[in-house]
Amino acid sequence: MPAEFAFWVAEPGRGEIRPALLDEPGAGEVRVRATRSAISRGTETLVFRGGVPVDQYAAMRAPFQEGDLPGPVKYGYLSVGVVEAGPPELLDRTVFCLHPHQTAYVVPVAAVTVVPDGVPAERAVLAGTVETALNGLWDAAPLLGDRVAVVGAGMVGCCVARLLAGIPGTRVTLVDTDPSRATVASALGVGFAAPEEAPDGCDLVVHASATAAGLQCSLNLLAPEGEVVDLSWYGDTRVELSLGGAFHSGRLAIRSSQVGAVAPARRARRSHADRLALALDLLEDPAFDALLTGASPFHELPEVMARLSDGTLPALCHSITYDEGE
């Protein structure tokens, strides 16, 4: 078989492309030829710079990770490709898989989800992010007519905002320090505000900025007895909050949400596979294209990851393309 290649974090701050050896798929397995993958900017850049706390190494393992944190490690989980070997009903089908960046890979059939015909591959890479947003909203349980702020207009925050926009009567404001995100908010059908101009009195705030300032802003926007649902992953960054003022008198609440487990409200009736399939169905909405801000070929991934990590490459969802011979 021709040589395949994968992206590895060789050590914190340095990535490289390495050969990948594949076995022939056995019974119950498929070989997928990657066509697109995407970089989960928050988590993957945290892994790239070595910012995962030691006590979270096991919890942060990706489904098909090789190696161990902080490195060398093969890490990632937003891959779309075409099945080129496996059960007849899957041959030539476009599928999504929680697999690291790799030109081709062999995985169990259960690890791939067929992408609906109405979802192009370049948008399908958002499936894992929409799944995170979906799980967060199962935790948050917004109601008709709620006043909701989403603080942090990154990949997750933007996906949350778009899903919230579909709830009748809900007033949704996307809050971010970057004024250019106003254009994205408009494409998603929600309002936009800088933190100092965001409307307060919110019934619910979803926080996704991964900063202490963003979490503090989220608390400040709540109405009495409101709740912040925090989807951020801070890694080894220390978070300090001021919990004086209205935090106690207003009976405010902060609750975490994490995609590793199905939200308790749906856990008895929805599997991980159900949740991912729903996320892909939701991606038939072309409004999500507003998150797709650039693409680079696979061989440039070490440089791209470094630039995303140090902030010199501004992006929401930056994807990776795979061509023959790469």
C-alpha positions as CSV (number, residue, x, y, z in Angstrom):
1,M,0.0,0.0,0.0
2,P,1.2,3.6,-0.6
3,A,2.6,5.5,2.4
4,E,0.2,7.5,4.4
5,F,1.1,10.5,6.6
6,A,-0.2,12.0,9.9
7,F,0.4,15.2,11.8
8,W,2.1,14.9,15.2
9,V,2.9,17.3,18.0
10,A,6.5,16.3,18.3
11,E,7.0,18.4,21.4
12,P,5.1,21.4,22.8
13,G,5.3,24.2,20.2
14,R,6.6,22.0,17.3
15,G,4.6,19.8,14.9
16,E,5.7,17.5,12.1
17,I,4.4,15.2,9.4
18,R,5.2,11.6,10.0
19,P,4.6,8.4,8.0
20,A,1.6,6.3,9.1
21,L,1.4,2.6,8.6
22,L,-2.1,1.1,7.9
23,D,-3.2,-2.5,8.1
24,E,-5.8,-3.8,5.6
25,P,-9.3,-3.3,7.1
26,G,-10.7,-6.4,8.7
27,A,-14.3,-7.5,9.4
28,G,-16.2,-4.6,10.8
29,E,-13.7,-2.0,9.7
30,V,-13.4,0.7,7.0
31,R,-10.5,2.5,5.4
32,V,-11.2,6.2,5.0
33,R,-9.4,8.5,2.5
34,A,-9.4,12.0,4.1
35,T,-10.7,14.9,2.1
36,R,-10.9,17.6,4.8
37,S,-10.1,18.0,8.5
38,A,-10.5,21.0,10.7
39,I,-8.5,22.4,13.6
40,S,-10.4,22.7,16.9
41,R,-8.6,26.0,17.7
42,G,-9.2,26.1,21.4
43,T,-8.3,22.5,22.4
44,E,-5.8,21.7,19.7
45,T,-3.7,24.9,20.2
46,L,-3.8,24.1,23.9
47,V,-2.4,20.7,23.2
48,F,0.1,22.1,20.7
49,R,1.6,24.6,23.2
50,G,1.6,21.9,26.0
51,G,-1.0,23.7,28.1
52,V,-3.0,20.6,29.3
53,P,-2.6,20.0,33.0
54,V,-0.9,16.7,33.9
55,D,-3.9,15.5,35.9
56,Q,-6.1,15.9,32.7
57,Y,-3.9,13.9,30.3
58,A,-6.2,10.8,30.5
59,A,-9.4,12.8,30.4
60,M,-8.2,14.7,27.3
61,R,-7.3,11.6,25.2
62,A,-8.8,11.8,21.7
63,P,-10.6,8.7,20.3
64,F,-7.7,7.7,18.0
65,Q,-4.9,9.4,19.7
66,E,-1.4,7.9,19.5
67,G,1.3,8.8,21.9
68,D,0.8,10.7,25.1
69,L,0.6,14.3,26.2
70,P,2.5,16.5,26.1
71,G,4.2,14.7,23.2
72,P,5.0,13.2,20.9
73,V,1.3,12.8,20.3
74,K,-1.0,12.5,17.3
75,Y,-4.1,14.6,18.2
76,G,-7.2,15.9,16.6
77,Y,-10.9,14.9,16.0
78,L,-12.5,16.7,13.1
79,S,-12.0,14.6,10.0
80,V,-14.1,14.0,6.9
81,G,-13.3,11.5,4.2
82,V,-14.5,9.0,1.7
83,V,-14.7,5.2,2.5
84,E,-12.5,3.4,0.0
85,A,-12.7,-0.1,1.6
86,G,-15.2,-1.8,3.9
87,P,-18.8,-2.9,3.8
88,P,-20.5,-2.4,0.4
89,E,-23.2,0.0,1.9
90,L,-20.4,2.4,2.9
91,L,-18.2,2.3,-0.1
92,D,-17.7,5.7,-1.7
93,R,-19.8,7.4,1.0
94,T,-18.6,10.6,2.7
95,V,-18.2,10.1,6.4
96,F,-17.2,12.1,9.5
97,C,-14.8,10.6,12.1
98,L,-13.3,11.8,15.3
99,H,-9.8,11.1,14.0
100,P,-6.5,13.1,14.0
101,H,-5.2,14.8,10.9
102,Q,-4.1,11.9,8.6
103,T,-4.2,11.2,4.9
104,A,-6.0,7.9,5.4
105,Y,-6.9,5.7,8.3
106,V,-8.6,2.4,9.3
107,V,-11.2,2.5,12.0
108,P,-14.2,0.4,13.1
109,V,-17.4,0.9,11.2
110,A,-19.0,2.3,14.3
111,A,-16.5,5.1,14.4
112,V,-17.8,6.7,11.2
113,T,-21.0,8.6,10.6
114,V,-22.3,9.1,7.1
115,V,-22.5,12.8,6.1
116,P,-26.0,13.7,4.8
117,D,-26.1,14.5,1.1
118,G,-27.0,18.1,1.8
119,V,-23.8,18.8,3.8
120,P,-20.6,19.5,1.8
121,A,-17.4,18.1,3.2
122,E,-16.0,21.5,4.0
123,R,-18.9,22.2,6.3
124,A,-19.1,18.7,7.7
125,V,-15.8,19.2,9.5
126,L,-17.8,21.3,12.0
127,A,-19.7,18.2,13.2
128,G,-17.7,17.8,16.4
129,T,-18.1,21.5,17.2
130,V,-21.9,21.5,16.6
131,E,-22.1,18.4,18.7
132,T,-20.3,20.3,21.5
133,A,-22.8,23.2,21.1
134,L,-25.8,20.8,21.0
135,N,-24.6,19.1,24.2
136,G,-24.1,22.4,25.9
137,L,-27.7,23.5,25.0
138,W,-29.0,20.2,26.3
139,D,-27.3,21.1,29.6
140,A,-28.5,24.8,29.5
141,A,-32.1,24.0,28.5
142,P,-33.1,27.4,27.1
143,L,-36.7,28.3,27.0
144,L,-39.0,30.0,24.5
145,G,-38.5,33.8,24.7
146,D,-35.3,33.7,26.8
147,R,-32.8,36.5,26.7
148,V,-29.5,34.8,26.1
149,A,-26.0,36.0,25.6
150,V,-23.2,33.9,24.2
151,V,-19.8,35.2,25.4
152,G,-17.0,34.3,23.1
153,A,-17.4,34.2,19.3
154,G,-15.1,31.3,18.5
155,M,-16.1,28.1,16.8
156,V,-18.1,26.8,19.7
157,G,-19.7,30.1,20.7
158,C,-20.8,30.8,17.1
159,C,-22.3,27.3,16.8
160,V,-24.2,27.8,20.0
161,A,-25.5,31.1,18.8
162,R,-26.8,29.7,15.6
163,L,-28.7,26.9,17.3
164,L,-30.2,29.3,19.8
165,A,-31.4,31.5,17.0
166,G,-33.8,28.7,16.0
167,I,-35.7,28.9,19.2
168,P,-38.9,31.1,18.7
169,G,-38.9,34.4,20.6
170,T,-35.4,34.0,21.9
171,R,-33.2,37.2,21.9
172,V,-29.6,36.1,21.3
173,T,-26.6,38.3,21.5
174,L,-23.1,37.1,20.6
175,V,-20.5,39.0,22.7
176,D,-16.9,39.3,21.8
177,T,-14.0,41.8,22.0
178,D,-13.3,41.5,18.3
179,P,-15.6,43.9,16.3
180,S,-15.1,41.9,13.1
181,R,-17.2,39.1,14.7
182,A,-20.3,41.4,14.1
183,T,-20.3,40.3,10.5
184,V,-20.3,36.6,11.5
185,A,-23.1,37.3,14.0
186,S,-25.2,38.8,11.3
187,A,-24.7,35.8,9.1
188,L,-25.8,33.6,12.0
189,G,-29.0,35.6,12.5
190,V,-28.1,36.9,16.0
191,G,-27.2,40.3,17.6
192,F,-23.7,41.3,18.4
193,A,-22.1,43.5,21.2
194,A,-18.8,44.3,22.7
195,P,-18.6,43.2,26.3
196,E,-19.1,46.7,27.7
197,E,-22.2,47.2,25.5
198,A,-23.8,43.8,25.9
199,P,-27.4,43.8,27.2
200,D,-27.7,42.6,30.8
201,G,-30.7,41.0,32.5
202,C,-30.1,37.7,30.7
203,D,-31.9,34.5,31.7
204,L,-29.0,32.4,30.5
205,V,-25.5,33.1,29.4
206,V,-23.4,30.5,27.6
207,H,-19.7,31.2,28.0
208,A,-17.2,30.0,25.4
209,S,-14.3,32.5,25.4
210,A,-11.9,30.4,27.6
211,T,-10.9,33.6,29.5
212,A,-11.4,34.8,33.0
213,A,-12.6,38.2,31.7
214,G,-15.2,36.4,29.6
215,L,-16.5,34.4,32.5
216,Q,-16.7,37.5,34.7
217,C,-18.6,39.3,31.9
218,S,-21.0,36.3,31.6
219,L,-21.8,36.6,35.3
220,N,-22.3,40.4,35.1
221,L,-24.9,39.9,32.3
222,L,-27.2,37.7,34.3
223,A,-30.6,38.6,35.7
224,P,-31.3,37.5,39.3
225,E,-31.3,33.7,39.6
226,G,-29.8,33.4,36.1
227,E,-27.2,30.8,35.1
228,V,-23.9,30.7,33.2
229,V,-23.2,27.4,31.4
230,D,-19.5,27.3,30.8
231,L,-18.3,25.4,27.7
232,S,-14.7,26.7,27.9
233,W,-11.7,24.6,28.5
234,Y,-9.0,26.6,30.3
235,G,-6.2,24.0,30.4
236,D,-3.5,25.2,32.8
237,T,-4.7,28.8,32.8
238,R,-5.6,30.2,36.2
239,V,-9.1,31.7,36.4
240,E,-9.9,34.4,38.9
241,L,-13.4,35.8,39.5
242,S,-15.0,38.5,41.6
243,L,-17.9,36.8,43.4
244,G,-18.9,39.7,45.5
245,G,-21.7,42.1,44.4
246,A,-24.7,40.4,43.0
247,F,-23.4,36.8,42.9
248,H,-24.9,35.8,46.2
249,S,-27.7,38.3,46.5
250,G,-28.8,37.5,43.0
251,R,-28.5,33.7,43.5
252,L,-26.4,33.4,40.4
253,A,-25.1,30.0,39.2
254,I,-22.2,28.7,37.1
255,R,-22.3,25.2,35.7
256,S,-19.8,23.4,33.4
257,S,-20.7,21.5,30.2
258,Q,-18.4,19.1,28.5
259,V,-18.9,17.0,25.4
260,G,-17.2,13.9,26.6
261,A,-20.4,12.6,28.1
262,V,-24.0,13.1,26.8
263,A,-25.8,15.7,28.9
264,P,-27.6,14.2,31.9
265,A,-31.0,15.5,30.6
266,R,-30.6,13.2,27.5
267,R,-28.2,10.6,28.6
268,A,-30.8,7.9,29.2
269,R,-32.3,8.4,25.7
270,R,-29.5,9.5,23.4
271,S,-26.2,7.8,22.6
272,H,-23.0,9.5,21.4
273,A,-23.8,8.3,17.9
274,D,-27.3,9.8,18.1
275,R,-25.9,13.1,19.2
276,L,-23.3,13.2,16.4
277,A,-25.8,12.2,13.7
278,L,-28.1,15.0,14.9
279,A,-25.2,17.5,14.7
280,L,-24.6,16.5,11.1
281,D,-28.3,16.9,10.2
282,L,-28.2,20.4,11.7
283,L,-25.2,21.2,9.4
284,E,-27.6,21.2,6.4
285,D,-28.0,24.8,7.5
286,P,-25.8,26.9,5.2
287,A,-25.5,29.7,7.8
288,F,-22.7,27.6,9.3
289,D,-20.5,28.5,6.3
290,A,-19.8,31.8,8.1
291,L,-17.5,29.9,10.4
292,L,-15.3,28.6,7.6
293,T,-12.5,31.2,7.4
294,G,-9.7,29.5,5.5
295,A,-7.9,26.4,4.4
296,S,-4.4,25.1,3.9
297,P,-2.9,22.0,2.4
298,F,-2.0,19.1,4.7
299,H,1.8,19.5,4.3
300,E,1.6,23.0,5.7
301,L,-0.1,21.9,8.9
302,P,2.9,22.2,11.2
303,E,3.3,25.9,10.3
304,V,-0.5,26.5,10.4
305,M,-0.8,25.0,13.9
306,A,2.1,27.2,15.1
307,R,0.5,30.3,13.6
308,L,-2.9,29.5,15.1
309,S,-1.3,28.9,18.5
310,D,0.6,32.2,18.6
311,G,-2.3,34.2,17.1
312,T,-0.6,35.3,13.9
313,L,-3.2,33.4,11.8
314,P,-6.6,34.8,12.7
315,A,-9.3,32.3,12.0
316,L,-12.6,30.8,13.2
317,C,-12.5,27.4,11.6
318,H,-9.4,26.7,9.6
319,S,-9.5,23.5,7.6
320,I,-7.0,21.2,6.0
321,T,-7.2,19.9,2.5
322,Y,-5.8,16.6,1.3
323,D,-4.7,16.1,-2.3
324,E,-3.3,13.0,-4.1
325,G,0.4,12.8,-3.4
326,E,0.5,14.8,-0.2
